[in-house]
């Protein structure tokens, strides 16, 4: 019988800058070396244990976008994987007829990052025209319920400056929702309505609630994830 082994993997991200600086905002762009790798160990649990292959998935890796260009990339593993493939969502590492030993896999990349910090130097009117704007509708996890609308509308009452309103909503989420890793599971992200009801969540879930509140006010908002060099 083919055995299935579930592995708990610790990711280690090592972004390396070309210079030590306290403030990167003076630069138009930065070229960075980025390394993300993980390790796991395979152990024999029985006299007749046999593994035909191992597959490991890396779902967090550098990709091109409007702020970032991937100059070079190298996918690697130790021992050398039998095959490495990339899709838009993940990198798959495969070892055929694997040995009982430690395994390492990851990606090394050189990135060119463009500085595009937007300076808000004048009032942004609220409410805004939302006809045909993207990122204003609910989704499975970024849901919009009457309770979410009521809370968002309380914060928006009397406010006509979008920048100030956005700050108020963000501060409300930070001050009223407890960051709690106990809500974290391997496969499930709680939706915004659950986070509001239970007043707790992890970073993804707090972000989802913020987005739900902003969308309920007709303000486009979307989820963006990544790593910041500090």
C-alpha positions in Angstrom: 0.0 0.0 0.0 1.3 3.4 -0.8 1.7 5.5 2.3 0.9 9.2 2.5 3.0 11.5 4.7 1.9 14.9 5.7 4.7 17.3 6.3 4.8 20.5 8.4 7.2 22.9 6.6 8.9 26.0 8.0 9.5 28.7 5.5 12.6 30.9 5.9 12.7 34.1 3.8 16.0 35.9 3.4 15.7 39.2 1.4 19.2 40.8 1.1 19.6 44.4 0.2 22.6 45.8 -1.7 23.2 48.5 0.9 22.4 49.3 4.5 20.2 52.3 4.7 17.6 53.6 7.2 15.3 55.2 4.6 14.8 53.7 1.1 12.2 56.3 0.0 15.0 58.4 -1.6 15.7 55.7 -4.2 13.7 55.4 -7.4 14.3 51.7 -7.4 16.1 48.9 -5.6 17.7 45.7 -6.9 17.4 43.0 -4.3 18.5 39.4 -4.0 15.6 37.3 -2.6 15.9 33.8 -1.2 13.0 31.7 0.1 13.6 28.1 1.2 12.1 25.3 3.3 13.3 22.0 4.8 11.6 18.8 5.9 12.8 15.4 7.1 11.4 12.0 6.0 11.5 9.3 8.6 10.7 5.6 8.2 7.7 4.6 10.4 7.5 0.9 9.7 9.6 -2.1 8.4 7.7 -2.2 5.1 7.4 1.5 4.6 7.8 2.6 0.9 7.4 6.0 -0.7 7.1 6.2 -4.5 7.6 9.9 -4.7 7.5 13.1 -2.7 5.9 16.4 -3.9 6.5 19.7 -2.2 4.7 22.9 -3.2 6.0 26.5 -2.9 3.1 28.9 -3.2 4.9 32.1 -2.3 7.5 33.2 -4.8 8.5 36.4 -6.7 6.4 37.3 -9.8 6.3 40.2 -12.2 3.8 43.0 -11.5 3.5 46.8 -12.0 5.9 47.5 -9.1 8.4 44.6 -9.5 10.3 42.8 -12.2 12.0 39.5 -11.8 15.4 39.8 -13.4 16.6 36.2 -12.7 15.3 33.2 -10.7 16.7 29.8 -9.8 14.6 26.9 -8.3 16.7 24.4 -6.4 16.5 21.4 -4.2 18.8 19.2 -2.2 18.9 16.4 -3.1 18.3 17.4 -6.7 14.6 17.0 -7.5 13.5 14.7 -10.3 11.4 17.5 -11.7 10.5 21.1 -10.9 7.5 22.8 -12.6 6.0 26.3 -12.2 2.4 27.4 -12.7 0.9 30.8 -11.9 0.0 29.6 -8.4 2.8 27.4 -7.2 6.2 25.7 -7.8 6.1 21.9 -7.6 9.2 19.9 -6.6 9.1 16.2 -7.2 11.5 13.5 -5.9 11.0 10.0 -7.4 12.1 6.9 -5.3 13.2 9.2 -2.4 15.7 8.2 0.3 15.1 8.5 4.0 16.9 11.8 4.7 16.5 15.6 5.0 15.2 17.6 2.1 15.6 21.2 1.1 13.9 23.2 -1.6 13.5 26.9 -2.5 14.0 29.7 -4.9 16.6 32.4 -5.4 15.8 35.5 -7.3 17.0 38.9 -8.3 14.3 41.6 -8.3 14.1 45.2 -9.5 11.6 47.1 -7.2 10.2 50.4 -8.3 9.5 53.1 -5.7 5.9 54.2 -6.3 4.8 55.7 -2.9 1.8 57.9 -3.6 1.8 61.2 -1.6 -1.7 62.3 -0.5 -1.3 66.1 -0.5 -5.0 67.1 -1.1 -8.4 66.0 0.0 -9.9 63.0 -1.6 -13.7 63.4 -1.6 -16.0 60.8 -0.1 -18.3 59.2 -1.1 -16.9 58.3 -4.5 -18.6 57.3 -7.8 -18.6 53.5 -7.9 -20.2 52.8 -11.2 -18.3 49.8 -12.9 -15.4 50.1 -10.5 -13.5 46.8 -9.7 -13.0 45.4 -6.2 -16.3 46.7 -4.7 -18.3 43.4 -4.6 -18.3 40.7 -1.9 -16.5 37.4 -2.3 -16.5 34.1 -0.3 -14.2 35.4 2.4 -14.6 39.1 1.9 -18.3 39.0 2.6 -20.5 42.0 3.3 -23.3 41.5 5.9 -25.7 44.0 7.5 -23.5 44.0 10.6 -20.4 44.9 8.6 -22.3 47.7 6.8 -23.6 49.1 10.1 -20.2 49.2 11.6 -18.6 50.8 8.5 -21.4 53.4 8.2 -21.0 54.4 11.9 -17.3 55.2 11.1 -18.2 57.0 7.9 -21.0 59.2 9.3 -20.3 62.8 8.7 -16.9 62.0 7.0 -16.2 63.5 3.5 -12.5 62.8 3.3 -11.6 59.4 1.9 -8.1 59.3 3.3 -9.3 60.1 6.8 -12.1 57.5 6.5 -9.7 54.8 5.4 -7.5 55.5 8.4 -10.4 55.4 10.8 -11.6 52.0 9.4 -8.0 50.6 9.6 -7.6 51.9 13.2 -11.0 50.5 14.2 -10.0 47.0 13.0 -6.6 47.2 14.7 -8.1 48.3 18.0 -11.2 46.1 18.1 -10.2 42.8 16.6 -7.7 40.7 18.6 -4.8 39.2 16.7 -5.0 35.5 17.7 -3.1 32.7 16.0 -5.5 30.2 17.6 -7.9 30.9 14.7 -5.3 29.8 12.2 -5.8 26.5 10.5 -3.9 24.9 7.6 -6.8 24.9 5.1 -9.4 27.4 6.3 -9.5 31.2 6.4 -12.5 32.6 8.3 -14.6 35.1 6.4 -15.1 38.7 7.4 -18.4 38.3 9.1 -17.0 35.5 11.4 -14.1 37.8 12.3 -16.4 40.7 13.2 -18.7 38.5 15.3 -15.8 36.8 17.2 -13.6 39.9 17.4 -10.5 37.9 16.6 -8.4 36.6 13.7 -5.0 36.4 12.1 -3.5 39.0 9.7 -5.3 37.7 6.6 -8.6 37.7 8.4 -8.2 41.2 9.8 -7.3 42.4 6.3 -10.4 40.7 4.9 -12.6 42.5 7.4 -11.0 45.9 6.6 -11.6 45.2 2.8 -15.2 44.2 3.5 -15.9 47.4 5.4 -14.4 49.6 2.7 -16.3 47.8 -0.1 -19.5 48.1 1.9 -19.0 51.9 1.7 -18.5 51.7 -2.1 -14.7 52.1 -1.9 -12.6 49.7 -4.1 -10.2 47.6 -2.1 -8.3 44.4 -2.8 -6.0 42.0 -1.0 -2.3 42.3 -1.6 0.4 40.1 0.1 4.1 40.1 0.0 7.3 40.7 2.0 8.8 44.1 3.0 12.4 44.7 3.4 13.2 46.4 6.8 
